Amino acid sequence: MDGEGNNGELQAGDQGPDRAILVALLIALAAAAFGSITFWFLGRSLTEIEALAALMLLCCGLLFDLRWCVHVRLKYLRFKGKASEGWTKGKRRRLCFLTLVNISLSAAATAAGVHYLLSPGRYWQVGVTLGLLVLLTAVVEASRRLIEFGGPQCGADVIESCRPVRWILGQERTWNGQWGIDTGVKKISQVIPVGRRNKAVVVLVVGLVFSFLTQSGVVVGRVIKGSDRDRAINHAPHKKPEAGSVLRQNDPEAPAGETGSVEDPCREAATPGDGAPEPLKAQIRRAWEEKAPASGCAGRAHPNASKSAYIVEGTCLGQPWSLAIGSWERGAAVLLENAATAARSIAEDHELDGASERIDLGGGDFHLLFTPAGPYLLIREQKTDGNGGLQGTPQSCADIKPGKQDYVALPPGMAELWIRFSGEVAVSWPEWTRRRGQEVVFNGLEHEELASGSCSSLVRCRVEGLGVAMESTAAGVQGVTALAVLEAGPE
């Protein structure tokens, strides 16, 4: 399965491919970026897109493995040939070397594909994929030129002579014919040298290009989403603590003191982030330490089912306390007290693959909790219940007594409707009620009821009130973002 032609001659009049390659790559980059962005806005996460790129790389690696297996079968490692036909000892040694390099690179591509599927989210994956693309293409082209005169049989000819392959490539097939595979390969052959006389290598090279460009699109998407996240946090109001102020007994999210307690309940706990790969480990540790001692004692990080995020359970004196989520796509965030309780409840039925930090909203605050079905909105009207006493800066989690108002956990569909209603109709705060089964009520700033609704699924919800009726959609759920909540909620 290679792009080398046996005793084949290049067509006369072929022009240098450099300019054509540049134009083709620019077009492919634009197409990949457009496709990635479209895929993203249609509801696929960046992690899912990256998994697609990793799967493509894995498939290409396995097919390149098949290619070198065919070459070994055709005696590429020890082909003697005839001196009279232009085959010398030097060519034999070079072909053996190129075959060994091909084996190494093919195995590396396969291993990289598996690794990227299991551990996504590293920016250096793009560079590795590009390196494999360049090196494998160079090896294929060098092999083609080397065996052109007097060399062994072309591996592609052997593969394409197999009955199943002949059936697939038959001219009468709908996917081939006048505007099918043959036409595409012929056009690509005019740009990519390895395409001459070999459909298989064209497919492999294009597959590697697709994997590289898709991963590049994911990197761009992560940069954009990271900027949006920073803007959301910066947009939220932050109040500077007054000098000499003391903490409320019921505010475990306040900053820690400078000295630790002698009886530290976390002295035997794991280091926050242990069990997660870098850079998530460092991100989780930094987020955890920023909230200490309110974050409690860290357990070992464990991955979710799809390995798109790592979860750290926090405890205090043996009791469930906090929850940290480190996501390849969204960074790390720590949820405390009632937010952690709500997250644990949601995790019983749905996979958690990310969370936002606590962001102030009016007199309350909110978190976004991301799941494959869409983001849950954890929101509350006030940060404390007003019943806590005054106490000095806590030295450990044992010094903190929880006393905050519970969060209202809105599923993705209802979160979308609350954002739309508060932004387009009237500013409100959501509240669950069991008045008629289980439904959500949107209350005004004077606690008057403005609207009510319920959900038939996570993304299918309906709300009626003030003369309007709204229904959520799967596409609309993607609009549940931190910026959207800040723009719709009370100031």
Order of alpha helices (4+ residues) and beta strands (2+ residues): alpha-alpha-alpha-alpha-alpha-alpha-alpha-alpha-beta-alpha-beta-beta-beta-beta-beta-alpha-beta-beta-beta-beta-beta-beta-alpha-beta-beta-beta-beta-beta-alpha
